[in-house]
Amino acid sequence: MPEENEYLFGTHDDELRRLGFQHQVWIREAAAAWHRAGFGAGSHVLDLGCGPGYTTCDLALLVGQGGSVTGVDVSPRFVAHTRAQAAARGLGNVVAHVQDAESLELAAGEFDGVYSRWVLTYLRRPEEAIRGAARALKPGGRMVIHDYSHYEGLQLVPEHPAFRRGIDIVIAQWRESGGDPAVGARLPAMMADAGLEVLSITPVHRVARPGDVLWRWPRTFFDNYLPALVASGAMTEDERLAFDAAWRAAEAHPGGFFATPPMLEVLAIRH
Ligand SMILES: C[S@@+](CC[C@H](N)C(=O)[O-])C[C@H]1O[C@@H](n2cnc3c(N)ncnc32)[C@H](O)[C@@H]1O
């Protein structure tokens, strides 16, 4: 079982490294979203569910000394990591606080921008997080979110029932913990309910072939998480081995590929 303030996939060292690798793999999409949202020199940005601070520190470089980035996360370990990374990189414009995204304590109208990636999908009440973050925006401020809109739409080719079975177990655990692996599809309505105007809804979907850097991205997740599913009894060791065999078969296949779980970038403005 996760400790207090740990999200579904934990805050242990392997997960910290996995999130760092994941950030490298998805940095282009994040940077494009920040550009579309107009984040730049002098912006004051909230990184909602900042994790270990990988996005926080890159945002801090983008906004420069005249701007600032505030990272909030429910995990004290990740917040400490964010502060340490910012200090190590000489980023004096980063602050990080332990806060629950569902009950944010932020001054109204404080930020020019809000960014959040892969956080709302783990929350029981994501609408509360959106509402709290929307309140913290200045008039004219923009919120841009990246999250899964249809996780089960991921695809390993050639398809294999053992792979699909493993993904079904992951999704069942995710839902049981209170999260929604399709939350992205609900984001535009939540943002509108929070008084924002939705400016764009953009699909984020990629394909990896064996040998691509992106091919290793799902693998790092499976390596971290599937043994925990076996340990908790949610998955049998035979199911895990069959899942791995299906992955290796796709890896060896000349037509093999992995299509990432469909995600949305949703951009909105506060008037
Ligand atoms: C997959 S990580 C993403 C981290 C970061 N946004 C990134 O893209 O690298 C999910 C993050 O959500 C955080 N989280 C989960 N539930 C939360 C909550 N109720 N309030 C704030 N953060 C939460 C976790 O602690 C974790 O850091």
The ligand as an SDF file (V2000), in Angstrom:
LIG
                    3D

 27 29  0  0  0  0  0  0  0  0999 V2000
    2.7590   11.2780  -12.5800 C   0  0  0  0  0  0  0  0  0  0  0  0
    3.2470   12.4190  -11.3440 S   0  0  0  0  0  0  0  0  0  0  0  0
    3.4180   13.8920  -12.3470 C   0  0  0  0  0  0  0  0  0  0  0  0
    4.3600   14.9050  -11.7630 C   0  0  0  0  0  0  0  0  0  0  0  0
    4.6230   16.1360  -12.6380 C   0  0  0  0  0  0  0  0  0  0  0  0
    3.4120   16.8800  -12.8970 N   0  0  0  0  0  0  0  0  0  0  0  0
    5.2750   15.7520  -13.9340 C   0  0  0  0  0  0  0  0  0  0  0  0
    4.6490   15.8820  -14.9790 O   0  0  0  0  0  0  0  0  0  0  0  0
    6.4310   15.3030  -13.8810 O   0  0  0  0  0  0  0  0  0  0  0  0
    1.7490   12.7150  -10.4350 C   0  0  0  0  0  0  0  0  0  0  0  0
    1.9140   13.7150   -9.3150 C   0  0  0  0  0  0  0  0  0  0  0  0
    0.6410   14.0440   -8.7650 O   0  0  0  0  0  0  0  0  0  0  0  0
    0.8210   14.2620   -7.3870 C   0  0  0  0  0  0  0  0  0  0  0  0
   -0.4680   14.1970   -6.7090 N   0  0  0  0  0  0  0  0  0  0  0  0
   -1.2870   13.1290   -6.6000 C   0  0  0  0  0  0  0  0  0  0  0  0
   -2.3700   13.4590   -5.8670 N   0  0  0  0  0  0  0  0  0  0  0  0
   -2.2340   14.7690   -5.5160 C   0  0  0  0  0  0  0  0  0  0  0  0
   -3.0200   15.6830   -4.7650 C   0  0  0  0  0  0  0  0  0  0  0  0
   -4.1790   15.3140   -4.2080 N   0  0  0  0  0  0  0  0  0  0  0  0
   -2.5840   16.9390   -4.6200 N   0  0  0  0  0  0  0  0  0  0  0  0
   -1.3990   17.3300   -5.1740 C   0  0  0  0  0  0  0  0  0  0  0  0
   -0.6050   16.5080   -5.8810 N   0  0  0  0  0  0  0  0  0  0  0  0
   -1.0200   15.2420   -6.0560 C   0  0  0  0  0  0  0  0  0  0  0  0
    1.7770   13.1460   -7.0020 C   0  0  0  0  0  0  0  0  0  0  0  0
    2.3670   13.3350   -5.7270 O   0  0  0  0  0  0  0  0  0  0  0  0
    2.7530   13.1990   -8.1490 C   0  0  0  0  0  0  0  0  0  0  0  0
    3.7930   14.0880   -7.8980 O   0  0  0  0  0  0  0  0  0  0  0  0
  1  2  1  0
  2  3  1  0
  2 10  1  0
  3  4  1  0
  4  5  1  0
  5  6  1  0
  5  7  1  0
  7  8  2  0
  7  9  1  0
 10 11  1  0
 11 12  1  0
 11 26  1  0
 12 13  1  0
 13 14  1  0
 13 24  1  0
 14 15  1  0
 14 23  1  0
 15 16  2  0
 16 17  1  0
 17 18  1  0
 17 23  2  0
 18 19  1  0
 18 20  2  0
 20 21  1  0
 21 22  2  0
 22 23  1  0
 24 25  1  0
 24 26  1  0
 26 27  1  0
M  CHG  2   2   1   9  -1
M  END
$$$$
